[in-house]
């Protein structure tokens, strides 16, 4: 019993330390239980399953479906936090303030009549490890984080060929 409690305690402490390193996880955690927000988390396993469906069976004979299946399996997770009928501009500023600026590079920044949308990427060794979108206006807020191991061409294909959440906004930015 003591070992179980120690294991759980160690896990919670380790998780807390990890969350402190990731500003986006910290931001998600802050609003996770707030009823004003909707949240979506798509696990890496779910993305593997979706990619596997496209790479097997009848879809395996369709090269485009097979290639798309390979691409989807590169997605290691998607997190979305959104709220409607809420002043999203302070949330946008708060989210931007929590980011470690030197980890992310701006892709696109759109400011228009009381709304802001920013796309950023976190790269390692020439690969996109995270695509981040933060959007806020006078009446809504959205934060999307897509983790993976992508090229920019991969992101363009995901935007064009899938209904992955948030990629419709990415496609508009082209």
N, C-alpha and C positions, 0 to 999 in steps of 0.2 A: 504494500500500500504506500509506504514512504517513497519507494523508488518511483512509483507512478506519479505521485505528487511532485517529486523533484523533477521528473522528466517533463511534466506539464509546465511547471514553473520555469524550467530552463528554456523550453520551447517558447513560452510567452515573452521571456526576457530577450531571447535571441530575435524573435519576430519584431519586438519593439525597437531593438537596436537597428535592425535592417530597415524598418520603416522610417527611422530618423534620417537615414541616408537618402531616401527617395522622396523628394519634395512632392511629387505627384501622388504617391501613396499616402503621404501625410495629409494632403489636401482632400483626397477621396475619403479618408478615414474621418476627417472632421465633419463632413456633411453626409456621411453614409446613412446615419439613422434619422436624418432630418426629413420629415414627411413632405416638405416642399419639393424635394428632389426625387427624380427617377434615376436609378442606376442600373447599369448593365455590365456584366462581366462575362466574357467569353473565354473559356480556359484554353490552354494550348492543346489539351486532349480533344476538345470539341473541334478545334481547327484541324487537327490531324484526321479526325473522323470525316469531316467535310471534304478534305483533300483526298482521303482514301476512297470515298464514294465516287469522286470524279475520276480517279485513276483506275478504277476496277469496273467489272461488269461490262455493260453495253457502252458506257462512257469511255472505256479504255481503248476502243477502236476509233474514237473521235480524238484526233491529235490536239485540237484546241482545248477540249475538256480535260485531256490528260495533262497538258501543259498548265492549265489553270489549277488543276489539282495539285501539281508540284508547287506552284506558287502559293496556294493557300496554306500548304503545310509549313511554309516559311513564317507564317504568322504565329507568334508565340502567345498571343493574348490581346484582348481588346477590353479596355475599361472606358465606360461612358458615364458621365454625371451630368444631368441636365435638369433645368427647372424652367417652367413657364409662369407667366404672371408674377414675376419677381424682378426687382431691379438688379440686372445682371452686371452693370458696370462696376459697382464696388467688388463684386465677386471676381470679375475679370482682373481688376487691379490686384486683388489679394492673391489670386492664382499666379499672376505674373511676378508678384513680389516674393513668392515662395520658391521660384525656380532658381537654380544655380545657373546663372546666365552663361558661364563659360562652358557648360555642358551642352547647350543647345545653340543651334544656328538657325537664324530666321530664313524661312523659305518665302513667306508671303505675309504681308501685313496690310489689312484693309480697315480704314477708319472712315465711316460714312454716317453723318447725321445722327450722332448718339449711339453708334454701335461700333464695336471693334472685333475683328477676327484676325487671329494670328496663327500661322502654321510654322512649326519649327521641327527640326530633326536633331537627333543625337546620333553622331557617327562614331564608329570605331573601326580603324583599319580600312577606311574607304567604304564601309557598309553602313547602311542606315539601320540602327538598332531600335530606334523609336521614332514614330511620327506623332507629333503632338499638335492638337488643335484646341485653341481656347477662344471662345466667342462670348461676348456679352453685349447686351443692349438694355434699353430702359425697361424691357418686359421679358427678357429671357437670358439664359446662361447655358452654355454647353462646354464641357471639357471632354476631349477624346484622346486617349493614349493607345496607340497600336504598337505593340512590341514585336520584334522579329529580327530578321537578318536579310535585308533587302538591298537591291540596287534601286536607283531612281527609276529605271525602266520598269522594275517590278511594281513600284508604287503606281506608275502611270497605267499599267495593265490592270492592276486591282481596281483603280478608279473607273476605267472604261468597261471592264467585263464583269464586275461583281456588284452586289448590293451590300458590300461590307459597310457597316455603319460609319458615317462621316466621310466616306470617299466621294459622295456626291458633291460635297463642299470643296474637296480637294480638286475634283475635276473642273469645277467652275473657275478655279484659280489659274488654270492653264491659260 
